[in-house]
Amino acid sequence: MPPEESFAGQEDSLHLRDYLRIVSKRKGLLLTIVCIAVTAAALSAFSKVPLYTASTRVLIDKNFDTGRIDGVNGSPYAGWDPNFQQTQFEMIRSESVALRVVKNLQLDTKYRHYFIEDKPVEPGMSSLIADWLSSLLTDAAKGLEGLLSPQLAEEDGGEEMLTEAEGEQIVAEEQSDAEKIAELIQFSIDVKPVRNTKLADVFYTHKKPEVAQLIADALVQAYIDETLDIKTSTARNALQWMTAKAEDEQKKLEASEQSLQKYMRDNDIVTVENKLTVLPERLSSFSKELSEAQTKEKEHEAIYRQIERAGKDYKALETIPLFADNAVLRQLRTQLVASEQKVRELSAKYGEKHPAMQQALEEQRVLQRERRAEIDRITSSARNAYELAKSKVRDITTMMNEAKAELLNTNERFVQYSILNRTKEMNRTVFEALSSSIKKTDVTTQSMDIKIWATKKAELPKFPSKPNKRMYLLAGLVAGLGGGLGLIFFLDYLDNTAGSAKEIEERYGLTVLGSVVDMAGKKHNIETFVRDNPLSPTAESYRLIRSSLLLSTPERPPRVILMTSMVQQEGKSTTTKNLAHILAQNNKKVLIVDCDMRRPRQHSMFGIVNNYGLSNYLSGNIDEKQTLIRQIPDSEVYLIPSGPVPPNPAELLNSSKMLQLVQEMPEKFDFVLLDSPPVQQVTDSFALAPIADGTVLVVRAGHTTYDLLDSGIKRLREGHGHLLGVVLNRLKKKHADKGYYGYYSYNSHYSNYYSTYSSKDDKGGKKKEEPKQEA
């Protein structure tokens, strides 16, 4: 994997085995939490006072028979109310029902000791602490409110003082024993409907089974009495109201009747009714006559206007139909025509002064005068007819207006009469309805709107209903499991340390060469245990590391290997020593070079004096009498100790002599292990990484964080160091990835196989005492 991808923090989705691994890793914590939760639940369950619950069953339904009396039909859907059942349940749990039970059973006197204890109870330490914390929190809240809004605090001061004063008054008015017992009963009542029925179960819980049975039965009777009282009280109030209302309506009815009678007398309403019948007929007749008169007026007016336009033009007048159709004028015109013809005949025979001629002319003049006189008469007659028509229209209009006025006056009086009459009838209707309702209410006062019937009496409870110990234990178990799992998953989320080979390989793309399980107990010394116990599972772990290391490069096994870690106390030097012993088992010569010249450890683990070593060689202080390379007795392991601590270790390790040493040693030894300081504390390892064939990074499981690994691996790669892989050291068995590439699974098999293994000394054959393990 390229370097830029190794720090991407690949986060694959978690599988079930990952969750199981997390749980297995902290199963001790989980079991502890579960045990605590179950123990707490058990203590809580067994410390509580046992309570007994008695139940009775009651039928609750609407009484539709009363609905028929009130005028409501008897259909079961007529009075359907979706909130009816819940309302009745709340009534059963109400304070008034509880007080009625106390009164009926004399619980405040006869059975007072079952509810109220007179022993003074001294507050325990827990209650004192709770009260102190409550007052402290209250003071703190008030102080904070005052800091945030001083003005608001001042404004609220008076109200707060008033509230406190009211509180003192309430405290001064202590509850009576009956009210206290009723309140206790309320808290212990439970009502549950029976599914798909109109039945309900009423439960009551008390520490005494006899009391529970007694009160359970009394609750139903108290509920029935309370319902009847509500009905009676409601009916009584309704009767009182309706009676008072009926009296008022009766007075209104009498007053309206008197007003109507007086109005009828003052306005002669009897003749008004007759006039209301006659006047419309008269108006209709007047309307018809007026229409005819107006038509005639228009006709006469048209003729008169023609006569006025003709004026004294008699010839034009004679063309008007009135004149043309006149018989007298027609006769005169005939005579005039005959006269004119006679005059023309005589004028042909005689002169103008001839007596016959004079007589004919005189006759003609007489006829003309008669014609003009007739025309004037007709004209005057037409004028008179027109004036008479106009006068008739005026007279008929006047009479019709008078009839209209009289009719309107009559209507107004009749409307007022109708209003008074309607008021009277309305008052009569209201009064009669109230009287009828009073009679019906009086009849139905003793009937109930609700059917209530106890279908089952309460039985004496034999076993306590609370506390449910099984449920307590189950709840404790569930709470413990839930809380424990949540806690261990949260701790695992917060855990940023390298814990498994799988995580390291997926995160950095590095091969985990092997893992060394932490040796249980305090008697094991890992520094000597592998050499002294070559067939132990721990030694086998190092053999797996050796095999992986020899196969880590394609062409040939690495010979110069840099051993380092992120920080101290990760087991780098111990791993180097044990790996050297394992590498040397196949007749290989292994050289350990202690390059940690700041805090050297190899000489102390091998028991060699560190007076001369690598620092002397690199600084040029060579003593031919001193041997640089020391062979470990009874092994093919050799050591170059670090020597005295120099002032400049980094410069010495970066010198040409160090490079020359590293290049010459592989000619004499099969493997060279360079034990270098941690990379996060000093830069010595970065000088050695380029000259080694590869670097092995020792990581302490559950100790080294991924932040350290991110920066350390990045710096090693930037310094051109070739990382061969990672050794996961001091891995807890519970944290091990069972079955992952065989690291822990393989060691587990060897652990079982070598479980009875022990080394024996050469002399007595006794088991050696296992050395103490060091950090």
C-alpha positions in Angstrom: 0.0 0.0 0.0 1.4 3.4 -0.9 2.3 5.7 2.0 -0.5 8.2 1.3 -3.0 5.4 1.6 -1.7 4.0 4.8 -2.9 6.8 6.9 -6.3 7.1 5.3 -7.8 5.4 8.3 -9.8 2.9 6.4 -12.9 2.1 8.4 -14.6 -1.0 7.0 -18.0 -1.8 8.3 -18.0 -3.8 11.5 -19.0 -7.5 11.3 -20.6 -9.6 14.0 -17.3 -11.1 14.9 -15.9 -7.6 15.5 -18.6 -6.9 18.0 -18.1 -10.3 19.7 -14.4 -9.5 19.9 -15.1 -6.1 21.6 -17.4 -7.8 24.0 -14.9 -10.6 24.7 -12.2 -8.1 25.3 -14.1 -6.5 28.1 -16.3 -9.3 29.3 -15.1 -8.9 32.8 -16.4 -5.3 32.9 -19.7 -6.4 31.3 -20.2 -9.2 33.9 -19.4 -6.8 36.7 -22.0 -4.3 35.5 -24.6 -7.0 35.0 -23.9 -8.4 38.5 -24.2 -5.0 40.1 -27.4 -4.2 38.2 -29.0 -7.6 39.0 -27.9 -7.3 42.7 -29.3 -3.8 42.9 -32.6 -5.0 41.4 -32.7 -7.9 43.7 -32.1 -5.7 46.8 -34.7 -3.3 45.6 -37.3 -6.1 45.0 -36.7 -7.9 48.2 -36.6 -4.7 50.3 -39.9 -3.4 49.1 -43.1 -4.0 51.2 -45.3 -6.6 49.4 -48.5 -5.2 48.0 -51.8 -7.0 47.3 -54.2 -6.1 44.5 -57.9 -6.9 44.6 -60.1 -6.4 41.5 -63.8 -6.2 40.8 -65.6 -6.1 37.4 -68.3 -3.6 36.6 -70.6 -2.9 33.7 -70.6 0.7 32.5 -73.0 1.7 29.7 -75.3 4.5 28.7 -79.0 4.1 29.6 -80.8 4.8 26.4 -84.2 4.2 27.9 -84.0 7.6 29.6 -83.3 9.0 26.1 -86.7 8.0 24.9 -88.4 9.9 27.7 -86.5 13.0 26.8 -87.4 12.7 23.2 -84.3 10.9 22.0 -84.7 7.8 20.0 -83.5 4.5 21.4 -80.9 3.8 18.8 -77.6 2.7 20.2 -75.8 5.2 18.1 -77.9 8.2 19.2 -75.9 8.8 22.4 -72.5 7.5 21.2 -69.6 9.4 22.8 -66.0 8.4 22.1 -64.9 9.9 25.5 -67.6 8.3 27.6 -65.6 5.3 28.8 -62.5 7.3 29.7 -64.6 9.9 31.5 -66.2 7.2 33.7 -62.8 5.8 34.5 -61.6 9.1 35.7 -64.7 9.5 37.8 -63.8 6.2 39.5 -60.4 7.6 40.2 -61.7 10.9 41.3 -61.2 12.5 44.8 -65.0 12.6 45.4 -65.3 8.9 45.0 -62.3 8.2 47.2 -63.8 10.5 49.9 -67.1 8.7 49.7 -65.2 5.4 50.2 -63.5 6.8 53.2 -66.8 8.0 54.6 -68.7 4.8 53.9 -66.0 2.5 55.4 -65.0 4.9 58.2 -61.4 4.6 57.1 -60.4 7.8 58.8 -61.5 6.4 62.2 -62.0 2.7 62.3 -59.2 1.7 59.9 -57.0 4.8 60.2 -53.9 2.8 61.3 -53.9 1.0 57.9 -53.1 4.3 56.2 -51.6 6.7 58.6 -48.7 5.9 60.9 -48.3 8.1 63.9 -44.7 7.1 64.5 -42.3 10.1 63.9 -40.0 9.1 61.1 -36.5 10.6 61.4 -35.0 11.6 58.2 -32.2 9.3 57.0 -28.8 10.4 55.7 -29.9 9.9 52.1 -33.0 12.2 52.5 -30.9 14.8 54.3 -28.3 14.8 51.5 -31.2 14.9 48.9 -32.8 17.9 50.7 -29.4 19.6 50.9 -28.7 19.1 47.2 -32.2 20.3 46.3 -31.8 23.5 48.3 -28.3 24.0 46.9 -29.6 23.7 43.3 -32.5 26.0 44.0 -30.2 28.7 45.5 -27.9 28.3 42.5 -30.7 28.7 40.0 -32.0 31.8 41.8 -28.5 33.3 41.9 -28.1 32.6 38.2 -31.5 34.1 37.4 -30.5 37.2 39.4 -27.2 37.6 37.5 -28.9 37.2 34.1 -31.8 39.5 34.8 -31.6 41.6 38.1 -34.5 43.8 37.1 -36.7 40.7 36.5 -35.7 39.3 39.8 -36.7 42.6 41.5 -40.0 42.6 39.7 -40.7 39.0 40.6 -39.8 39.6 44.3 -43.2 40.7 45.3 -44.9 37.8 43.5 -42.5 35.3 45.1 -43.2 36.7 48.5 -46.9 36.4 47.8 -46.5 32.8 46.7 -44.5 32.0 49.8 -47.2 33.6 52.0 -49.9 31.6 50.2 -47.8 28.5 50.6 -47.5 29.1 54.4 -51.3 29.6 54.5 -51.8 26.3 52.6 -49.4 24.5 55.0 -51.2 26.0 57.9 -54.5 24.5 56.7 -53.4 20.9 57.0 -55.4 18.2 55.4 -57.8 16.2 57.4 -57.2 12.4 57.9 -60.1 11.7 55.5 -58.5 13.8 52.7 -55.1 12.2 53.3 -56.5 8.7 53.1 -58.6 9.6 50.0 -55.5 10.9 48.3 -53.7 7.6 49.2 -56.6 5.6 47.8 -56.6 7.7 44.6 -52.9 6.8 43.9 -53.7 3.0 44.4 -56.7 2.8 42.0 -56.4 1.5 38.5 -59.1 0.9 36.0 -58.7 -1.1 32.8 -61.3 -1.8 30.1 -62.1 -5.4 29.2 -61.4 -5.6 25.5 -64.4 -5.7 23.1 -66.9 -5.3 25.9 -68.5 -2.6 28.0 -67.0 -4.1 31.1 -64.1 -2.7 33.2 -61.9 -4.1 35.9 -61.3 -1.9 38.9 -58.1 -2.6 40.8 -57.0 -1.5 44.2 -53.6 -2.2 45.8 -52.7 -2.2 49.5 -50.3 -3.9 51.8 -53.1 -5.7 53.5 -55.1 -8.1 51.3 -58.2 -7.7 53.4 -58.2 -3.9 53.0 -57.6 -4.2 49.3 -60.7 -6.5 48.9 -62.8 -4.2 51.1 -62.0 -1.0 49.2 -62.2 -2.6 45.8 -65.9 -3.5 46.4 -66.5 -0.1 48.1 -65.2 1.8 45.1 -67.9 0.4 42.8 -70.7 1.3 45.2 -69.2 4.8 45.8 -69.0 5.3 42.1 -72.7 4.4 41.7 -73.7 6.7 44.6 -71.6 9.5 43.1 -73.1 9.1 39.7 -76.7 9.1 41.2 -75.8 12.2 43.2 -74.6 14.0 40.1 -77.8 13.0 38.3 -80.0 14.1 41.2 -78.1 17.3 41.7 -78.2 18.1 38.0 -81.9 17.4 37.8 -82.5 19.5 40.9 -80.6 22.4 39.6 -82.4 22.1 36.2 -85.8 22.0 37.9 -84.9 25.1 40.0 -83.8 26.9 36.9 -86.7 25.8 34.7 -89.3 26.7 37.5 -87.8 30.2 37.8 -87.7 30.6 34.1 -91.3 29.4 33.7 -92.4 32.0 36.2 -90.7 34.7 34.2 -92.2 33.4 31.0 -95.6 33.3 32.5 -95.3 36.9 33.5 -94.1 37.8 30.0 -97.1 35.9 28.5 -99.6 37.7 30.6 -98.0 41.1 29.8 -98.0 40.3 26.0 -101.7 39.2 26.1 -102.7 42.4 27.9 -100.7 44.6 25.4 -102.4 42.8 22.5 -105.9 43.2 23.9 -105.3 46.9 24.6 -104.0 47.5 21.1 -106.9 45.7 19.5 -109.3 47.8 21.5 -107.6 51.1 20.7 -107.2 50.4 17.0 -110.5 48.6 16.3 -108.7 45.6 14.9 -112.0 43.9 14.1 -112.9 46.6 11.4 -109.3 46.6 10.3 -109.5 43.0 9.3 -112.7 43.8 7.2 -110.9 46.8 5.6 -108.0 44.6 4.8 -110.4 42.5 2.7 -112.3 45.4 1.0 -109.5 47.9 0.4 -107.5 45.7 -2.0 -110.6 45.2 -4.1 -111.3 48.9 -4.3 -107.7 49.6 -5.2 -108.0 47.1 -8.0 -111.2 48.7 -9.3 -109.6 52.2 -9.1 -106.6 51.0 -10.9 -108.8 49.6 -13.7 -110.9 52.8 -14.0 -107.8 54.9 -14.0 -106.3 53.0 -16.8 -109.4 53.4 -18.9 -109.7 57.1 -18.1 -106.1 57.7 -18.9 -106.6 55.9 -22.3 -109.6 58.2 -23.1 -107.7 61.2 -22.0 -104.9 60.3 -24.4 -107.5 59.9 -27.2 -109.2 63.3 -26.5 -105.9 64.9 -26.2 -104.8 63.7 -29.6 -108.0 65.0 -31.2 -107.7 68.3 -29.4 -104.1 68.8 -30.5 -105.1 68.2 -34.2 -107.9 70.8 -33.8 -105.4 73.3 -32.3 -103.0 72.8 -35.1 -105.7 73.4 -37.8 -106.8 76.6 -36.0 -109.6 78.5 -38.1 -108.8 76.6 -41.2 -112.2 75.0 -41.7 -111.1 73.0 -44.6 -108.2 71.5 -42.6 -110.6 70.9 -39.7 -113.0 69.0 -42.0 -110.1 66.6 -42.8 -109.9 65.5 -39.1 -111.8 62.2 -38.6 -113.9 63.7 -35.9 -115.3 66.4 -38.3 -115.2 64.1 -41.4 -117.4 61.5 -39.7 -119.9 64.0 -38.4 -123.3 63.4 -40.0 -124.5 67.1 -39.8 -121.3 68.2 -41.6 -121.7 65.6 -44.2 -125.3 66.7 -44.9 -124.2 70.3 -45.0 -121.5 69.5 -47.3 -123.9 67.7 -49.6 -126.3 70.7 -49.5 -123.4 73.1 -50.2 -122.4 71.0 -53.2 -126.0 71.1 -54.5 -126.2 74.9 -53.8 -122.9 75.5 -55.6 -124.2 73.5 -58.6 -127.5 75.5 -58.6 -125.5 78.8 -58.4 -123.4 77.7 -61.4 -126.5 76.8 -63.3 -128.3 80.1 -62.5 -125.2 82.1 -63.3 -125.2 80.6 -66.7 -128.8 81.9 -67.3 -129.0 85.0 -65.1 -126.8 87.7 -63.8 -125.7 88.3 -60.2 -128.5 90.7 -59.4 -131.3 88.4 -60.7 -133.6 87.5 -57.9 -133.2 83.9 -58.4 -129.4 84.3 -58.5 -129.6 86.4 -55.3 -131.7 83.8 -53.6 -129.3 80.9 -54.6 -126.4 82.9 -53.3 -128.2 83.6 -50.0 -129.0 79.9 -49.6 -125.3 79.1 -50.2 -124.2 81.7 -47.6 -126.6 80.2 -45.0 -125.3 76.8 -45.6 -121.7 78.0 -45.1 -122.6 79.7 -41.8 -124.3 76.6 -40.6 -121.2 74.6 -41.5 -118.9 76.9 -39.6 -121.2 76.9 -36.7 -121.2 73.1 -36.7 -117.4 73.0 -36.9 -117.2 75.4 -34.0 -119.6 73.3 -32.0 -117.6 70.1 -32.6 -114.4 71.9 -31.7 -115.9 73.1 -28.5 -117.3 69.7 -27.8 -113.8 68.1 -28.4 -112.3 70.7 -26.0 -114.8 69.9 -23.3 -114.4 66.2 -23.8 -110.6 66.5 -23.3 -111.0 68.7 -20.2 -113.6 66.2 -18.8 -111.2 63.3 -19.4 -108.4 65.0 -17.6 -110.6 65.9 -14.7 -111.8 62.2 -14.5 -108.2 61.0 -14.4 -107.4 63.4 -11.6 -110.4 62.4 -9.6 -109.7 58.7 -10.0 -106.1 59.2 -9.0 -107.1 61.1 -5.9 -109.5 58.4 -4.8 -106.9 55.7 -5.5 -104.2 57.6 -3.4 -106.7 57.9 -0.6 -107.4 54.2 -0.8 -103.7 53.4 -0.8 -103.1 55.6 2.2 -106.0 54.0 4.1 -104.6 50.6 3.2 -101.1 51.4 4.4 -102.5 52.8 7.6 -104.5 49.7 8.1 -101.5 47.5 7.2 -99.3 49.3 9.8 -101.9 48.7 12.5 -102.3 45.1 11.5 -98.5 44.6 11.4 -98.2 45.9 14.9 -101.1 43.7 15.8 -99.2 40.7 14.3 -96.0 41.5 16.2 -97.9 41.7 19.5 -99.8 38.5 18.6 -96.6 36.7 17.6 -94.9 37.8 20.9 -97.8 36.4 22.8 -97.7 33.1 20.9 -93.9 32.8 21.4 -94.3 33.4 25.1 -97.0 30.9 25.3 -94.9 28.3 23.4 -91.9 28.9 25.7 -94.1 28.7 28.8 -95.7 25.5 27.6 -92.3 23.9 26.7 -90.9 24.8 30.1 -94.0 23.4 31.9 -93.6 20.2 29.9 -89.9 19.9 30.6 -90.5 20.4 34.3 -93.0 17.5 34.3 -90.6 15.3 32.4 -87.6 16.2 34.5 -89.6 15.5 37.6 -90.5 12.1 36.3 -86.9 11.1 35.3 -85.2 12.5 38.3 -84.7 9.1 40.0 -83.5 7.4 36.7 -79.9 7.2 35.8 -78.3 8.1 32.5 -75.7 5.4 33.0 -76.1 1.7 33.6 -73.7 0.6 36.3 -73.7 -3.0 37.6 -71.0 -4.9 39.5 -70.7 -8.2 37.7 -68.0 -9.7 40.0 -67.2 -9.1 43.6 -63.6 -8.7 44.7 -61.8 -11.8 46.0 -59.2 -11.9 48.7 -55.8 -11.8 47.0 -53.6 -14.7 48.1 -50.3 -13.6 46.5 -48.7 -10.1 46.4 -48.9 -8.3 43.1 -46.0 -6.0 43.8 -43.1 -6.0 43.7 -42.8 -8.4 40.7 -39.4 -9.9 41.6 -39.0 -11.7 38.3 -39.6 -8.5 36.4 -37.2 -6.6 38.8 -34.5 -9.2 38.2 -35.2 -9.2 34.4 -35.1 -5.5 34.3 -31.9 -5.5 36.3 -30.4 -8.0 33.8 -31.6 -6.0 30.8 -30.4 -2.8 32.3 -27.0 -4.3 33.2 -26.6 -5.8 29.8 -27.6 -2.7 28.0 -25.6 -0.4 30.2 -22.6 -2.7 30.1 -22.7 -3.2 26.4 -23.1 0.6 25.9 -20.2 1.2 28.2 -17.8 -1.3 26.7 -18.6 -0.1 23.2 -18.1 3.5 24.3 -14.8 2.6 25.9 -13.8 0.8 22.7 -14.7 3.9 20.7 -12.5 6.0 23.0 -9.7 3.4 22.9 -7.2 4.8 20.4 -4.5 2.2 21.0 -3.3 -0.5 18.7 -5.1 -3.5 19.9 -5.1 -6.1 17.2 -3.1 -7.3 14.2 -6.2 -6.9 11.9 -6.5 -3.2 12.8 -2.9 -2.5 12.2 -2.8 -4.3 8.8 -6.0 -2.6 7.6 -4.9 0.8 8.8 -1.3 0.9 7.6 -1.0 -1.9 5.1 1.9 -3.4 7.1 2.4 -7.0 7.7 2.0 -8.1 11.3 5.0 -10.5 11.6 3.5 -12.0 14.8 2.1 -11.3 18.2 3.4 -12.1 21.6 0.8 -12.8 24.2 1.4 -11.1 27.5 2.6 -13.7 30.1 0.0 -14.0 32.9 1.2 -13.8 36.5 4.1 -11.9 38.1 6.6 -14.8 38.2 7.6 -14.8 34.5 10.6 -12.9 33.2 10.2 -12.5 29.5 13.9 -11.7 29.1 14.9 -15.2 30.0 11.8 -17.2 29.6 12.2 -17.9 25.9 15.7 -19.2 26.3 14.9 -21.3 29.3 11.6 -22.6 27.8 12.3 -23.2 24.1 9.1 -25.3 23.7 6.7 -22.9 25.4 3.9 -21.1 23.5 5.8 -17.8 23.9 8.9 -19.3 22.2 6.6 -20.6 19.4 5.3 -17.0 19.0 8.9 -15.8 18.3 9.4 -18.7 15.9 6.4 -17.5 13.9 7.9 -14.0 13.9 11.2 -15.4 12.7 9.4 -17.3 9.9 7.5 -14.2 8.8 10.6 -12.1 9.0 12.6 -14.5 6.8 9.8 -14.4 4.2 9.4 -10.6 4.3 11.6 -9.8 1.3 11.3 -11.4 -2.1 14.9 -12.2 -3.1 16.7 -13.1 0.2 16.0 -12.8 3.9 16.9 -9.5 5.5 20.2 -9.8 7.3 20.6 -6.3 8.9 17.4 -5.6 10.8 16.6 -2.4 12.7 14.5 -3.0 15.8 12.7 0.1 17.1 9.4 1.3 18.6 7.4 4.4 19.0 8.1 5.1 22.7 9.9 3.4 25.5 8.5 0.5 27.6 7.1 -1.3 24.5 9.4 -4.3 24.8 11.7 -3.4 21.9 14.9 -4.6 23.6 13.3 -7.7 25.0 11.9 -8.6 21.6 15.4 -8.1 20.0 17.0 -10.4 22.6 14.4 -13.2 22.3 14.3 -12.9 18.5 18.1 -13.3 18.4 17.9 -16.5 20.4 15.3 -17.9 18.0 17.3 -16.9 15.0 20.4 -18.6 16.5 18.6 -21.9 17.0 19.3 -23.1 13.5 23.1 -22.8 13.9 23.0 -19.2 12.8 25.3 -16.6 14.2 23.4 -13.6 15.3 24.8 -10.2 16.3 23.0 -7.7 18.5 24.2 -4.1 18.2 22.9 -2.0 21.1 22.5 1.3 19.2 20.5 2.8 22.1 23.4 4.8 23.6 21.0 6.9 25.7 19.3 4.2 27.7 21.1 0.9 26.8 19.6 -2.4 28.1 21.1 -5.2 26.2 24.2 -5.5 28.4 22.1 -5.7 31.6 19.8 -8.4 30.1 22.8 -10.5 29.0 24.8 -9.7 32.2 27.7 -8.0 30.4 29.7 -5.0 31.7 29.1 -2.0 29.5 32.5 -0.3 29.9 33.5 -0.6 26.3 31.3 -0.7 23.2 29.8 0.9 20.2 30.2 4.5 21.4 34.0 3.9 21.8 34.3 2.4 18.4 32.4 5.2 16.6 34.2 8.0 18.5 37.6 6.5 17.7 38.5 5.7 21.2 39.6 2.2 20.4 41.4 0.0 22.9 43.0 -2.9 21.3 42.9 -4.8 24.6 39.1 -4.5 24.8 36.9 -6.8 22.7 34.1 -5.0 20.9 32.1 -8.1 20.1 31.1 -10.3 23.1 29.7 -13.8 22.6 26.9 -14.9 24.9 27.8 -18.1 26.7 26.2 -21.4 25.4 24.7 -19.7 22.3 25.5 -18.4 18.9 24.3 -14.9 19.9 26.9 -12.1 20.0 26.5 -8.6 21.4 28.1 -5.2 20.8 27.1 -3.2 23.8 26.4 0.5 23.6 29.4 1.5 25.7 29.6 4.7 27.7 26.9 7.3 27.0 28.3 9.8 24.6 27.2 13.5 24.4 26.2 13.2 20.7 24.7 9.7 19.9 22.8 10.9 16.8 26.0 12.2 15.1 27.9 9.0 15.9 25.2 6.8 14.5 25.1 8.9 11.3 28.9 8.6 10.8 30.7 6.7 8.1 32.2 4.3 10.7 28.7 3.2 11.6 27.9 2.6 7.9 31.2 0.7 7.6 30.4 -1.4 10.6 27.0 -2.3 9.3 28.4 -3.3 5.9 31.2 -5.5 7.4 29.2 -7.4 10.0 27.0 -9.4 7.6 30.3 -11.0 6.3 30.9 -12.5 9.8 27.3 -13.0 11.0 24.1 -14.4 9.5 21.9 -11.8 11.1 22.6 -8.4 12.6 19.9 -6.9 14.9 20.2 -3.1 15.5 18.5 -2.2 18.8 17.8 1.5 18.3 16.0 4.1 20.4 12.3 4.9 20.0 11.5 7.0 16.9 9.1 9.4 18.7 11.7 10.5 21.3 15.0 10.8 19.4 16.2 10.8 15.8 18.7 8.1 16.1 16.6 5.5 14.4 16.2 7.7 11.3 20.0 7.6 10.8 20.1 3.8 11.0 16.9 3.0 8.9 18.5 3.7 5.5 21.5 1.5 6.1 19.5 -1.5 7.4 17.9 -4.1 5.1 14.6 -3.4 6.9 12.9 -2.1 10.0 10.8 -4.1 12.5 8.4 -2.0 14.5 7.6 -3.3 18.0 4.1 -2.1 19.1 2.8 -2.8 22.6 -0.8 -3.9 22.3 -3.2 -1.6 24.2 -0.5 0.9 24.9 0.8 2.4 21.7 -1.7 4.9 20.2 -2.6 5.2 16.6 -1.6 8.9 16.7 2.0 7.9 17.6 2.0 5.2 14.9 0.7 7.6 12.3 3.4 10.2 12.8 6.2 7.6 13.5 5.5 5.4 10.4 5.2 8.5 8.3 8.6 9.8 9.5 10.2 6.4 8.9 8.9 6.2 5.4 10.0 9.8 4.7 13.5 8.8 6.0 13.6 6.0 3.3 13.3 3.3 5.9 12.0 -0.1 4.6 9.4 -1.4 7.0 9.4 -5.1 7.2 6.5 -5.4 9.5 5.1 -5.0 13.0 5.5 -7.2 16.1 2.5 -6.9 18.3 3.9 -7.3 21.8 2.3 -8.1 25.2 -1.0 -8.9 23.6 -3.7 -9.7 26.2 -5.4 -13.1 25.6 -8.8 -11.4 25.9 -7.8 -8.8 23.3 -6.3 -11.3 20.9 -7.9 -11.9 17.4 -8.8 -15.5 17.7 -8.4 -17.2 14.4 -7.0 -14.1 12.5 -4.2 -15.4 10.3 -3.5 -18.0 13.0 -1.6 -15.6 15.3 -3.5 -16.2 18.4 -5.3 -19.3 17.3 -2.0 -21.0 16.6 -0.6 -20.0 20.0 -3.7 -21.2 21.7 -3.2 -24.7 20.3 0.4 -24.6 21.5 -0.7 -23.3 24.9 -3.0 -26.3 25.3 -0.3 -28.7 24.0 2.4 -27.3 26.3 0.1 -26.7 29.3 1.9 -29.4 31.3 5.3 -28.4 30.0 8.0 -27.4 32.6 11.8 -27.3 32.3 13.9 -29.4 34.5 17.4 -28.6 35.7 20.2 -31.0 34.9 20.8 -32.2 38.4 17.7 -32.8 40.4 15.1 -32.9 37.7 12.9 -30.6 39.7 10.7 -28.0 38.1 12.3 -24.6 37.8 10.5 -21.8 39.4 9.3 -19.5 36.6 11.1 -16.1 36.8 9.3 -12.9 37.5 8.1 -11.0 34.4 9.4 -7.5 34.0 8.0 -4.6 32.1 
